[in-house]
Amino acid sequence: MNYIKRAMENTFLRLAKEFPALLLTGPRQTGKTTMLQKLAAEEKIGRDYVTLDDLTERQMAKNDPKMFLQIHKPPVFIDEVQYAPELFSYIKIHIDRHHRPGDFWLTGSQVFKLMDGVQESLAGRVGLLHMSPMSQAESCGADTTPFILDLEQLTRRVRERNPLDTPALYERIFRGGMPALLSGQYTDHRALYSSYISTYLDRDVKEISGTINSLRFMDFITAAAALCGQMLNYKTIADAAGIDQLTAKGWLEILERLGIIFYLHPYANNMLKRMVTKPKLYFYDCSLVAYLTKWSDSATLMNGAMSGAILENFVVSEIIKSYQNYGREAFIYYYRDKDTKEIDILLEDSGKLYPMEIKKTATPQKQLTRVFNVIDKATLERGTGAVLCTTDRLSAFDSENLIIPIWGI
């Protein structure tokens, strides 16, 4: 299996020089361990490695965390640290005594903000990063800086990449971003995701929630995937899966905790009236969505009922990944009011709001940008707007509105 350089490598090494502990979260099989083992080998300081997937090591970490850290002395890489939150207070003690940058490299398959014990024990002592499935920029070795509507940056991005027509773009979406697929370890995404769901996802869900009906859960996650890019509706998901709404809400929280899904919240501003309050539901990996919703290949996906929704999911997730890989939070929202006026993306950056529409068309019309004026009453200045679409080149309607190829994100 060929290693594909991750965009996060330089970010991780930079933070390792600043923080005594670094925590890298993200779903299983996205390449966290592989990247850190590579960086540790290049570091050449004899960093110890231990995984809490090993039940013997996990038992020691939980029952005698002090002894565990005496055996696995820093500098150390502790994999799947969420299994032993008892370690965190002892890591804190070590950090407060020594405060050496990079002593602890930690990974976890649960999103940090939801992980038991970390915030309380390691606040201010730990650098935080989240790794999602690979971005399209990573897969083609291109510019991986955070996506912004800056013409100079966008020009550089598209020059570094090969243009894609619409079928090729949907092939990229269908293939997804799991390293095992992109590196050639797996060639059939159905085989990968069947194994992924039964081996990892089902097990992790049961560890978090206790007893769970695997068949019901499969119906549930399939229903959630079918609604990607739509406003969250617990009842619709619950009815499709044959469960109650409270269970649907709890299972969605688990998927968020495991880094499988995320939400795009509506932009909130007191100056903008009659706005909806429900978030939109997205998946970090579009290939998982295609598998769950049973699209057999990229061509049927491109021409099917979900083509627009999965394209939107792809764009939103790619923008967020560009910020994650740089160690920054993306202040990204959507807009929809009670009059059904909607803007797919609002990106807040440097005191401005940048509106964007996502369209499956190679020849977008300028009228798509008219809706952008609904945010003129917001307290922040409206920045450059854009239509993100299946065009083959970067261009513009005028000086205020760009036309951006989705393959250039």
VEXDREN-2710 file (C-alpha; in Angstrom, 1 decimal):
% VEXDREN-2710
k/r/px/py/pz
1/MET/0.0/0.0/0.0
2/ASN/1.4/3.4/-1.0
3/TYR/1.5/6.1/1.6
4/ILE/-0.2/9.3/0.4
5/LYS/1.2/12.4/2.1
6/ARG/-1.4/14.1/4.4
7/ALA/-2.0/17.8/4.3
8/MET/-2.0/17.8/8.1
9/GLU/1.6/16.6/8.5
10/ASN/3.1/20.1/8.7
11/THR/0.4/21.4/10.9
12/PHE/0.9/18.5/13.3
13/LEU/4.7/19.0/13.5
14/ARG/4.2/22.8/14.0
15/LEU/1.9/22.2/16.9
16/ALA/4.2/19.5/18.3
17/LYS/6.8/22.2/18.9
18/GLU/4.3/24.3/20.9
19/PHE/2.1/21.9/22.9
20/PRO/3.2/19.2/25.4
21/ALA/0.3/17.1/24.2
22/LEU/-1.4/16.8/20.8
23/LEU/-4.7/15.0/20.3
24/LEU/-5.7/13.9/16.8
25/THR/-9.3/12.7/16.5
26/GLY/-11.2/11.3/13.6
27/PRO/-13.1/8.3/12.4
28/ARG/-11.3/4.9/12.2
29/GLN/-9.4/4.0/9.1
30/THR/-8.9/7.7/8.0
31/GLY/-5.1/7.4/8.5
32/LYS/-4.4/8.9/11.9
33/THR/-2.2/6.1/13.1
34/THR/-0.4/5.7/9.8
35/MET/0.5/9.4/9.6
36/LEU/1.8/9.6/13.2
37/GLN/3.8/6.4/12.9
38/LYS/5.4/7.9/9.8
39/LEU/6.2/11.1/11.5
40/ALA/7.5/9.3/14.6
41/ALA/9.9/7.2/12.4
42/GLU/11.2/10.4/10.8
43/GLU/11.5/12.0/14.2
44/LYS/14.2/9.4/15.2
45/ILE/14.0/10.0/19.0
46/GLY/12.7/6.5/19.9
47/ARG/9.1/7.6/20.6
48/ASP/7.2/4.7/22.3
49/TYR/4.0/3.5/20.7
50/VAL/1.1/1.8/22.4
51/THR/-2.5/1.2/21.3
52/LEU/-5.4/0.9/23.7
53/ASP/-7.1/-1.4/21.2
54/ASP/-4.8/-3.9/23.0
55/LEU/-7.0/-5.1/25.8
56/THR/-4.1/-5.8/28.1
57/GLU/-2.7/-2.3/27.7
58/ARG/-6.2/-0.8/28.0
59/GLN/-6.8/-2.6/31.3
60/MET/-3.5/-1.3/32.7
61/ALA/-4.2/2.3/31.5
62/LYS/-7.7/2.2/33.2
63/ASN/-6.8/0.4/36.4
64/ASP/-3.3/1.8/37.0
65/PRO/-2.7/4.9/34.8
66/LYS/0.4/5.9/36.9
67/MET/2.1/2.5/36.2
68/PHE/1.1/2.7/32.6
69/LEU/2.9/6.0/32.1
70/GLN/5.9/4.6/34.0
71/ILE/6.1/1.8/31.5
72/HIS/5.3/3.9/28.5
73/LYS/7.5/7.0/29.2
74/PRO/7.2/10.1/27.2
75/PRO/7.9/10.8/24.4
76/VAL/5.0/8.4/23.7
77/PHE/2.3/7.9/21.1
78/ILE/-0.9/6.6/22.7
79/ASP/-3.4/5.3/20.1
80/GLU/-7.2/5.2/20.8
81/VAL/-6.8/7.1/24.0
82/GLN/-10.6/7.5/24.4
83/TYR/-10.7/4.0/25.9
84/ALA/-8.9/5.1/29.1
85/PRO/-10.0/8.7/30.1
86/GLU/-8.3/7.8/33.5
87/LEU/-5.0/8.6/31.8
88/PHE/-5.8/12.3/31.3
89/SER/-5.3/13.5/34.9
90/TYR/-1.9/11.7/35.1
91/ILE/-0.9/13.2/31.7
92/LYS/-1.8/16.6/33.2
93/ILE/0.5/15.9/36.2
94/HIS/3.4/15.0/34.0
95/ILE/2.9/18.1/31.7
96/ASP/2.7/20.4/34.7
97/ARG/6.0/19.0/36.1
98/HIS/8.0/18.9/32.8
99/HIS/6.1/20.9/30.2
100/ARG/8.1/19.5/27.3
101/PRO/6.6/20.2/23.8
102/GLY/5.6/17.0/22.0
103/ASP/5.8/14.6/24.9
104/PHE/2.4/13.1/24.2
105/TRP/0.9/12.2/20.8
106/LEU/-2.6/11.0/21.3
107/THR/-5.3/9.7/18.9
108/GLY/-8.9/9.0/19.4
109/SER/-11.8/7.8/17.3
110/GLN/-14.2/10.2/19.0
111/VAL/-14.5/13.9/18.3
112/PHE/-12.7/15.8/21.0
113/LYS/-15.4/18.1/22.2
114/LEU/-17.5/15.0/23.0
115/MET/-14.7/12.9/24.6
116/ASP/-15.1/12.2/28.3
117/GLY/-12.5/13.9/30.5
118/VAL/-10.2/15.6/28.0
119/GLN/-11.5/19.1/28.3
120/GLU/-11.5/19.1/32.0
121/SER/-8.0/17.6/32.5
122/LEU/-6.0/18.9/29.5
123/ALA/-7.5/22.3/28.8
124/GLY/-4.8/24.7/27.6
125/ARG/-2.2/21.9/27.5
126/VAL/-3.3/20.1/24.4
127/GLY/-3.2/21.0/20.7
128/LEU/-6.3/19.7/18.9
129/LEU/-6.6/18.4/15.3
130/HIS/-9.3/16.5/13.5
131/MET/-8.6/14.2/10.6
132/SER/-11.4/13.3/8.2
133/PRO/-11.2/11.1/5.1
134/MET/-8.8/12.5/2.6
135/SER/-9.7/15.7/0.7
136/GLN/-9.5/15.9/-3.1
137/ALA/-6.6/18.3/-2.7
138/GLU/-4.7/15.6/-0.7
139/SER/-5.5/12.9/-3.2
140/CYS/-4.0/14.9/-6.1
141/GLY/-1.1/16.5/-4.1
142/ALA/-2.4/20.0/-4.6
143/ASP/-2.6/23.2/-2.5
144/THR/-4.3/22.4/0.8
145/THR/-4.6/25.9/2.4
146/PRO/-8.0/26.8/3.8
147/PHE/-10.5/27.6/1.0
148/ILE/-11.4/31.3/0.7
149/LEU/-12.9/33.4/-2.1
150/ASP/-9.6/35.0/-3.0
151/LEU/-8.9/35.2/-6.7
152/GLU/-5.2/34.9/-6.4
153/GLN/-5.4/31.8/-4.2
154/LEU/-8.1/30.3/-6.4
155/THR/-6.1/30.8/-9.5
156/ARG/-3.1/29.0/-7.9
157/ARG/-5.4/26.1/-6.8
158/VAL/-6.8/25.5/-10.3
159/ARG/-3.5/25.7/-12.0
160/GLU/-2.1/22.9/-9.8
161/ARG/-4.9/20.5/-10.8
162/ASN/-6.2/18.7/-13.8
163/PRO/-9.7/19.8/-14.8
164/LEU/-12.5/17.3/-14.4
165/ASP/-15.6/17.0/-16.5
166/THR/-18.8/16.1/-14.7
167/PRO/-18.5/12.3/-15.0
168/ALA/-14.9/12.4/-13.7
169/LEU/-16.0/14.6/-10.8
170/TYR/-18.7/12.2/-9.8
171/GLU/-16.2/9.4/-10.0
172/ARG/-14.1/11.3/-7.5
173/ILE/-17.1/11.7/-5.3
174/PHE/-18.1/8.1/-5.6
175/ARG/-14.5/6.9/-4.8
176/GLY/-14.5/9.0/-1.6
177/GLY/-11.5/9.7/0.6
178/MET/-10.7/6.6/2.6
179/PRO/-6.9/6.0/2.3
180/ALA/-7.4/2.3/1.8
181/LEU/-9.3/3.0/-1.4
182/LEU/-7.1/5.8/-2.7
183/SER/-3.9/3.9/-2.0
184/GLY/-5.0/0.8/-3.8
185/GLN/-5.4/-1.5/-0.8
186/TYR/-9.0/-1.9/-1.8
187/THR/-10.4/-1.5/-5.3
188/ASP/-14.1/-2.2/-4.5
189/HIS/-15.7/0.4/-2.2
190/ARG/-18.5/-2.0/-1.4
191/ALA/-16.1/-4.5/0.2
192/LEU/-14.4/-1.8/2.1
193/TYR/-17.5/-0.3/3.6
194/SER/-19.2/-3.6/4.3
195/SER/-16.1/-4.5/6.4
196/TYR/-15.9/-0.9/7.9
197/ILE/-19.4/-0.9/9.1
198/SER/-19.4/-4.4/10.6
199/THR/-15.9/-4.3/12.0
200/TYR/-15.5/-0.8/13.3
201/LEU/-18.7/1.3/13.2
202/ASP/-21.0/-1.3/14.7
203/ARG/-18.5/-2.2/17.4
204/ASP/-17.8/1.5/18.3
205/VAL/-21.5/2.3/18.4
206/LYS/-22.1/-0.6/20.8
207/GLU/-19.2/0.4/23.0
208/ILE/-20.7/3.9/23.4
209/SER/-24.4/3.0/23.7
210/GLY/-24.4/-0.5/25.0
211/THR/-26.8/-3.0/23.5
212/ILE/-28.0/-2.0/20.0
213/ASN/-29.9/-3.7/17.3
214/SER/-27.5/-3.8/14.4
215/LEU/-30.1/-4.2/11.7
216/ARG/-32.1/-1.3/13.1
217/PHE/-29.0/0.8/13.2
218/MET/-28.2/-0.1/9.6
219/ASP/-31.7/1.1/8.6
220/PHE/-31.1/4.2/10.6
221/ILE/-27.7/5.2/9.1
222/THR/-29.1/4.5/5.6
223/ALA/-32.0/6.8/6.3
224/ALA/-29.6/9.5/7.5
225/ALA/-27.4/9.1/4.4
226/ALA/-30.5/9.5/2.2
227/LEU/-31.2/12.8/3.8
228/CYS/-27.6/14.3/3.5
229/GLY/-27.7/18.0/2.6
230/GLN/-31.2/18.4/4.0
231/MET/-32.5/20.1/7.2
232/LEU/-32.4/17.7/10.1
233/ASN/-35.7/15.9/10.6
234/TYR/-35.7/13.3/13.4
235/LYS/-39.2/12.1/12.6
236/THR/-38.3/11.3/9.0
237/ILE/-35.2/9.3/10.0
238/ALA/-37.0/7.6/12.9
239/ASP/-39.9/6.5/10.7
240/ALA/-37.6/5.1/8.0
241/ALA/-35.7/3.1/10.6
242/GLY/-38.6/1.9/12.7
243/ILE/-37.4/3.6/15.8
244/ASP/-38.6/6.5/18.0
245/GLN/-37.3/10.0/17.6
246/LEU/-35.4/10.0/20.9
247/THR/-33.5/7.0/19.7
248/ALA/-32.8/8.6/16.3
249/LYS/-31.5/11.7/18.1
250/GLY/-29.2/9.6/20.3
251/TRP/-27.8/7.6/17.4
252/LEU/-27.1/10.8/15.4
253/GLU/-25.2/12.1/18.5
254/ILE/-23.1/8.9/18.3
255/LEU/-22.4/9.3/14.6
256/GLU/-21.3/12.9/15.3
257/ARG/-19.2/11.7/18.2
258/LEU/-17.5/9.2/15.9
259/GLY/-16.8/11.8/13.3
260/ILE/-19.0/10.2/10.7
261/ILE/-21.5/13.1/10.3
262/PHE/-21.5/16.9/11.0
263/TYR/-24.0/19.7/11.0
264/LEU/-24.1/22.9/9.1
265/HIS/-26.0/25.4/11.3
266/PRO/-28.1/28.3/9.9
267/TYR/-26.4/31.7/10.1
268/ALA/-27.7/33.6/13.1
269/ASN/-28.0/37.4/13.1
270/ASN/-30.5/39.6/14.9
271/MET/-30.7/41.9/11.8
272/LEU/-31.9/39.0/9.6
273/LYS/-35.5/38.1/10.3
274/ARG/-37.6/35.0/9.8
275/MET/-34.7/32.6/9.6
276/VAL/-35.0/28.8/10.1
277/THR/-33.2/27.3/13.1
278/LYS/-32.7/23.6/12.1
279/PRO/-29.2/22.5/11.0
280/LYS/-28.4/20.6/7.9
281/LEU/-27.0/17.1/8.0
282/TYR/-23.8/16.1/6.2
283/PHE/-21.4/13.1/6.0
284/TYR/-17.6/13.5/6.0
285/ASP/-17.3/10.8/3.3
286/CYS/-19.5/10.9/0.3
287/SER/-18.5/7.4/-0.8
288/LEU/-20.0/6.0/2.5
289/VAL/-23.2/7.9/1.5
290/ALA/-23.2/6.3/-1.9
291/TYR/-22.7/2.8/-0.4
292/LEU/-25.4/3.2/2.1
293/THR/-27.9/4.5/-0.4
294/LYS/-27.0/1.7/-2.8
295/TRP/-25.7/3.5/-5.9
296/SER/-23.9/0.9/-7.9
297/ASP/-21.4/3.3/-9.8
298/SER/-20.6/6.9/-10.3
299/ALA/-22.7/7.2/-13.5
300/THR/-25.9/6.1/-11.9
301/LEU/-25.1/8.4/-9.0
302/MET/-24.5/11.3/-11.3
303/ASN/-27.8/10.8/-13.1
304/GLY/-29.8/9.8/-10.0
305/ALA/-32.1/11.5/-7.6
306/MET/-29.3/12.2/-5.1
307/SER/-26.9/13.8/-7.5
308/GLY/-27.5/17.3/-6.3
309/ALA/-27.5/16.4/-2.6
310/ILE/-24.3/14.4/-2.8
311/LEU/-22.6/17.2/-4.8
312/GLU/-23.6/19.7/-2.1
313/ASN/-22.3/17.3/0.6
314/PHE/-19.0/16.9/-1.2
315/VAL/-18.5/20.7/-1.6
316/VAL/-19.3/21.5/2.1
317/SER/-17.1/18.6/3.4
318/GLU/-14.2/19.6/1.2
319/ILE/-14.3/23.2/2.4
320/ILE/-14.4/22.0/6.0
321/LYS/-11.5/19.5/5.4
322/SER/-9.4/22.4/4.0
323/TYR/-9.7/24.1/7.4
324/GLN/-9.3/21.0/9.5
325/ASN/-6.0/20.1/7.8
326/TYR/-4.6/23.5/8.6
327/GLY/-5.7/23.3/12.3
328/ARG/-8.3/26.0/11.9
329/GLU/-12.0/26.1/12.5
330/ALA/-14.2/26.9/9.5
331/PHE/-16.9/29.4/10.4
332/ILE/-19.3/28.1/7.8
333/TYR/-23.1/28.2/7.8
334/TYR/-26.1/28.2/5.5
335/TYR/-28.9/30.7/5.1
336/ARG/-32.6/30.0/4.8
337/ASP/-35.6/32.2/5.8
338/LYS/-39.3/31.5/6.2
339/ASP/-39.8/32.9/2.6
340/THR/-37.6/29.9/1.4
341/LYS/-34.8/32.2/0.2
342/GLU/-31.7/30.1/0.7
343/ILE/-27.9/30.4/0.3
344/ASP/-26.1/27.1/0.4
345/ILE/-22.9/28.4/2.1
346/LEU/-22.0/31.4/4.1
347/LEU/-18.3/31.5/5.0
348/GLU/-17.3/34.0/7.6
349/ASP/-13.7/35.2/7.4
350/SER/-11.9/38.4/8.5
351/GLY/-15.1/40.3/9.2
352/LYS/-16.9/39.5/6.0
353/LEU/-19.6/37.0/4.9
354/TYR/-18.9/35.2/1.6
355/PRO/-22.0/33.7/0.0
356/MET/-21.9/30.6/-2.2
357/GLU/-24.3/28.6/-4.2
358/ILE/-23.6/25.0/-5.3
359/LYS/-25.0/23.9/-8.7
360/LYS/-24.7/20.9/-10.9
361/THR/-24.2/22.8/-14.1
362/ALA/-21.3/23.8/-16.3
363/THR/-22.9/27.0/-17.4
364/PRO/-24.3/28.8/-14.4
365/GLN/-26.5/31.9/-14.8
366/LYS/-25.8/35.2/-13.1
367/GLN/-29.3/35.2/-11.6
368/LEU/-28.2/32.5/-9.2
369/THR/-26.3/35.3/-7.3
370/ARG/-29.3/37.5/-6.8
371/VAL/-30.2/35.8/-3.6
372/PHE/-26.9/37.0/-2.1
373/ASN/-28.4/40.4/-1.4
374/VAL/-30.6/39.0/1.4
375/ILE/-27.6/39.1/3.7
376/ASP/-26.9/42.8/3.1
377/LYS/-28.7/43.6/6.3
378/ALA/-26.4/41.5/8.4
379/THR/-23.9/43.3/10.7
380/LEU/-21.0/41.9/8.7
381/GLU/-20.0/43.2/5.3
382/ARG/-20.9/41.0/2.3
383/GLY/-17.7/39.8/0.6
384/THR/-17.2/38.2/-2.8
385/GLY/-19.8/35.7/-3.8
386/ALA/-19.5/32.6/-5.9
387/VAL/-21.3/29.8/-7.7
388/LEU/-19.5/26.5/-7.2
389/CYS/-20.3/24.3/-10.1
390/THR/-19.2/21.7/-12.6
391/THR/-17.6/24.2/-15.0
392/ASP/-14.1/23.4/-16.4
393/ARG/-12.4/26.6/-15.5
394/LEU/-12.3/29.5/-13.0
395/SER/-14.1/32.6/-14.2
396/ALA/-16.5/35.3/-13.0
397/PHE/-19.9/36.9/-13.7
398/ASP/-18.5/40.3/-12.6
399/SER/-16.0/41.8/-10.1
400/GLU/-18.2/40.6/-7.2
401/ASN/-19.2/37.1/-8.1
402/LEU/-17.0/34.2/-9.2
403/ILE/-17.6/31.0/-11.0
404/ILE/-15.5/28.3/-9.4
405/PRO/-15.0/24.7/-10.6
406/ILE/-15.8/22.2/-7.8
407/TRP/-12.7/20.2/-8.7
408/GLY/-10.6/23.3/-7.6
409/ILE/-11.8/23.5/-4.0
END
